[in-house]
């Protein structure tokens, strides 16, 4: 008998956006292609530039992402302030 361990891998932001029908797989692929030539830019920033999301939609999606992937999401409330957005961006850079 083998036991299957739960997948501990943290879902990447782009994958989360596609899985939750916030963007399409094609939009993600386009953004990832663009990111290859702009390594300093975050995927969310590129998606906004491409018009796949508005800034507001990105912030709301990042809030959802944190709530799903963070083991202790108590710091996330209904709306993110600038400090929380900055924290998300720093966390994303580290992944």
C-alpha positions in Angstrom: 0.0 0.0 0.0 1.4 3.4 -1.0 0.4 6.6 0.5 0.1 9.6 -1.6 1.5 12.8 -0.1 -0.2 16.0 -0.7 1.4 18.3 -3.3 3.4 20.8 -1.2 4.5 22.8 -4.3 3.3 26.4 -4.2 1.3 27.3 -7.2 2.9 30.0 -9.3 0.9 33.2 -9.8 0.3 32.7 -13.5 -0.9 29.1 -13.0 -3.3 30.4 -10.2 -4.7 33.0 -12.6 -5.4 30.5 -15.3 -6.8 27.9 -12.9 -9.2 30.5 -11.5 -10.3 31.7 -15.0 -8.9 35.2 -14.4 -6.8 35.0 -17.5 -6.5 32.5 -20.4 -3.6 30.0 -20.9 -2.8 32.0 -24.1 -2.6 35.2 -22.2 -0.2 33.6 -19.7 1.9 32.1 -22.5 2.2 35.5 -24.2 3.2 37.1 -20.9 5.8 34.4 -20.2 7.2 34.9 -23.7 7.5 38.6 -23.0 9.1 37.9 -19.6 11.9 36.0 -21.2 13.1 39.3 -22.7 12.2 41.4 -19.6 13.5 39.3 -16.7 13.2 42.1 -14.2 9.4 42.4 -14.7 6.9 40.4 -12.8 4.3 38.4 -14.6 1.4 40.4 -13.1 3.0 43.7 -14.4 3.3 42.2 -17.9 -0.3 40.9 -17.9 -1.5 44.5 -17.0 0.7 45.9 -19.8 -0.8 43.4 -22.2 -4.3 44.4 -21.2 -5.2 40.9 -19.8 -6.0 42.5 -16.4 -6.4 45.9 -14.9 -4.3 46.9 -12.0 -7.3 46.5 -9.7 -8.1 43.0 -11.0 -4.4 42.1 -10.5 -4.5 43.3 -6.9 -7.7 41.4 -6.2 -6.3 38.3 -7.8 -3.1 38.6 -5.7 -5.2 38.8 -2.6 -7.0 35.6 -3.6 -3.6 34.0 -4.4 -2.3 34.9 -0.9 -5.4 33.6 0.8 -5.0 30.2 -1.0 -1.3 29.8 -0.8 -0.3 31.4 2.5 -0.3 29.1 5.5 -1.3 32.1 7.8 -3.4 34.5 5.7 -4.5 36.5 8.8 -2.7 39.6 7.5 -4.9 39.7 4.3 -8.1 41.5 4.7 -10.8 42.5 2.1 -8.6 45.2 0.5 -4.9 45.4 0.2 -3.1 48.6 1.2 0.2 49.7 -0.5 2.4 48.0 2.1 0.6 44.7 1.5 0.9 45.1 -2.3 4.7 45.8 -1.8 4.9 42.7 0.4 3.2 40.5 -2.2 5.6 41.8 -4.9 8.6 41.1 -2.7 7.3 37.5 -2.0 6.7 36.9 -5.7 10.3 38.0 -6.5 11.6 35.4 -4.0 9.7 32.5 -5.6 
